[in-house]
C-alpha cells in the first residue's frame, strides 16, 4: 500500500545532472587525455560540466557521454543503478513540474571527485494541487569520476540542506517533501513582489538574496514602540493609510498605482510598500512618506501562517535565531545577523480578509554575509 505514495514522492525529488536526457546521447565530449584530474584537465572538466548543467531541463539536455552507462545515482528519494533509469525521471520532471535549476559552484573535493552546490525549484501542477505549491531544495551533488580519462561520472550522490538523514527514503526526507507540498500559504496573484534567489533552504528557514527594489516608507510618530517587527495595531493602521494614500493618488501627479505585496514593517517602527521603479519621480504630498531604493540584501527568513500578532512574530524571531545557531553547529558557515532594529522585519503578503490558514507571513533578519558565502561547497 505504500508503493503509490513512494512513486509520487520519487517523482517529486529534485533529480540533478546524472538524471540526464537520452536526447544527448548523440553528443561527444572528451575530457582531457591524462589520467590525473588536476591542472588543465580539472579546469576542462569543471568548465564542461558547468556548461552542460545549463541544459539540464531544456530541449538540448545534458551530455550522456559524461556519465558511465552504469552510473549509480542516489538522493534522499531516488535510487538508480544505470543511466537509463534517469531518462524517464528527467523527462517527467521537465514536462510536469517545470523545474528551475541553478548551479552556484563546482569544486574538486577528492582525488577523483567533484562537488556542486545548487538550488532547485519545482512547480506542482494545479490539478490535483489546486493550491499551487512550490517546492524548493538546496544542496550538494557529489560526483565520483572514473580515475581513467575521460573521467566519466560513475557515482552521483545528492544531499539536501534541509535534512540530516540523507539515506534513501528516510522518514525525514519524506516529511520534508510532504511539508512543502501541503504548505497552503498563498501569495496574492497578479501583484508585484520583490524578486529574490533562494541560496539555502534549511529545515526551519531559508537564506535569500533580494534584488534591488523601490519602496514608499513611513515611520510611526508615536513615542510608544511595540519592541517587535509587528507594530501596535493603531500605529500600523495610520502608517498603512499614509502609504495607501500615496499609491492611490496623494502625490504630485495624482497618479494611482497598482497594489503590491508584501507590506514590510520593522522593529524600528517603519512601514514600507513596494512600488514600481519609475515611482522615484512621483513625489508624495504627505511629507511623512518618502521614497527609498533598497539595494540588494541577504536575509534569513522564517515563514508562518495565521494572524501575525505581536506574540507570534516575537516567537518566530526567537525561533529563527535559535535555528540559525543550530545550523551553524552543523555547518562551517558562519551566519552574521546585522545589529539594529531596522534589520528585523515582518513581511505580510495578504489582506485582512484572507483566511488565516492560507496567509503568508515572514520574519526577516538581515545578514552581513555575502552571496559568495553560500556558494562554498
Buried (B, 14 or more C-beta within 10 A) or exposed (E): EEEEEEEEBBBBBBBBBBBBBBBBBEBEBEBBEEEEBEEEBBEBBBEBBEEBBEBBBEEBBBBBBBBBEEBBBBBBBBEBEBBEBBBEBBBBBBEBBEBBBBBBBBBBEEEBBBBBBBBBBBBBEEEEEEEEBBBBBBBBBBBBBBEEBBBBBBBBBBBBBBBEEBEEBBEBBBEBBEEBBEBBBBEBEEEBBBEBBBBBBBBBBBBBBBEEBBBBBBBBEBEEBBEBBBBBEEBBEBBBEBBBBBBEEBBEEEEEBEBBBBBBBBBBBBBBBBBBEEBEEBBBEBEBBBBBEBEEBBBBBBBBBEEBEBEBBBEBBEBBBEBBEEBEEEEEBEBBBBEEBEBBBBBBBBEEEBEEEBBBBBBBBBBEBEEEBBBEB
